[in-house]
């Protein structure tokens, strides 16, 4: 149920996962475009790469963090994109640590080439509340 409060009037509206996914269809498309851009190297001048579908297999671990990461549809889209590989939800993944490391690399992207573990951080340029994606790579 979604509670609505407008001008002193209160109401409740039922909201199903299916309806939430329908309402967020454009946002989910944007997220998957960002995922593809991060994996294929689009939009990141410091990582120029030609499109190569085998790059999806080079990603060692997929970790979804943020509120949107709880949407089953998003997990399914990511799983489909990575040919059946599921986003990691195992214990031991420190989500806050992943975000901090990713943000650090985003702010100092040239230093990323010298780090032992490299995280590519995916973000929304418009500042919208997209979930954060962290791809852990071995190269």
WOSULVEN-V999556 format. One record per residue. N is the residue number from 1. RES is the residue in one small letter. OMEGA is omega in whole degrees, 0 to 359 (999 if undefined). Layout:
N&RES&OMEGA, N&RES&OMEGA
//
This chain:
1&x&176, 2&x&179, 3&x&179, 4&x&178, 5&x&180, 6&x&176, 7&x&177, 8&x&178, 9&x&179, 10&x&179, 11&x&176, 12&x&180, 13&x&178, 14&x&179, 15&x&179, 16&x&176, 17&x&181, 18&x&180, 19&x&178, 20&x&178, 21&x&177, 22&x&180, 23&x&183, 24&x&183, 25&x&179, 26&x&179, 27&x&178, 28&x&176, 29&x&177, 30&x&179, 31&x&182, 32&x&173, 33&x&177, 34&x&177, 35&x&180, 36&x&179, 37&x&180, 38&x&182, 39&x&183, 40&x&176, 41&x&179, 42&x&173, 43&x&178, 44&x&185, 45&x&180, 46&x&175, 47&x&182, 48&x&182, 49&x&173, 50&x&179, 51&x&182, 52&x&183, 53&x&180, 54&x&178, 55&x&179, 56&x&180, 57&x&180, 58&x&179, 59&x&183, 60&x&187, 61&x&179, 62&x&181, 63&x&176, 64&x&177, 65&x&180, 66&x&184, 67&x&181, 68&x&180, 69&x&179, 70&x&180, 71&x&179, 72&x&181, 73&x&179, 74&x&177, 75&x&180, 76&x&178, 77&x&179, 78&x&178, 79&x&178, 80&x&181, 81&x&181, 82&x&174, 83&x&175, 84&x&177, 85&x&184, 86&x&171, 87&x&185, 88&x&175, 89&x&183, 90&x&176, 91&x&180, 92&x&175, 93&x&179, 94&x&186, 95&x&179, 96&x&179, 97&x&179, 98&x&180, 99&x&180, 100&x&179, 101&x&181, 102&x&180, 103&x&178, 104&x&180, 105&x&178, 106&x&182, 107&x&180, 108&x&189, 109&x&179, 110&x&179, 111&x&183, 112&x&181, 113&x&185, 114&x&181, 115&x&180, 116&x&176, 117&x&183, 118&x&176, 119&x&173, 120&x&183, 121&x&181, 122&x&184, 123&x&178, 124&x&183, 125&x&181, 126&x&178, 127&x&178, 128&x&185, 129&x&176, 130&x&175, 131&x&179, 132&x&178, 133&x&178, 134&x&177, 135&x&179, 136&x&182, 137&x&182, 138&x&180, 139&x&999
//
